């Protein structure tokens, strides 16, 4: 009986470890996506700014 309970606890522990790893991977990927989106927004804003500065310099 004790061995069976021990094996069940080990099984639950492995499941929890796997869930934790998956959660960390998803969070990491989500962070990478946010960085990429923020970088794209920054580049677009920078291009717009440089365009406006260029127009001001022409005037």
N, C-alpha and C positions, 0 to 999 in steps of 0.2 A: 504494500500500500504506500509506504513512504517513498519507495523507488519510483512508483508511478507518479506521485505528486511532484517529486523532484524533476522527473522528465518533463512533466507538463509545465513546470515553472521555467525550465530551460527553453522549452519551445516558445513560451510566451515572451521570454527575454529576447530570443532571436528575432521574433516578430517585431518587438518594440525597437530593437537596434536597427532592423531593416527600415522600419517606418521613419526613424530618426534620420538615417542616411538619405532616404528619398526626400524627406522634407528639407534637409540642408542643401541637397542638389537643386531642388526646385527653387529655393530661396536664392541660391547662387545664380542660377540661370535668370531669374527674375531681375536680380540686381544688374546683371550684364545687359539685359534688355533695356532697363531704365537708363543705364549709362549711354548706350547706343542712341536711344531716343533723345536724351539730353544733348548729346554731342551733335546730333543731326540738327536739333533746334538751334544750338549755339552757332553752328556753321551757317545756317540759313540767316540768322540774325546778323552775323558778321558780314556775310555777303551783301545783305541789304544795307548795312551801315556803310560798308566800303563803296557801294554804288552811290549812296546819298552823298558821301564825302566827295566822291569823284564828280558828281553833279555840281556840288558847291564849288569845287576847285575850277570847274570849267566856267562858271558864271563870272 
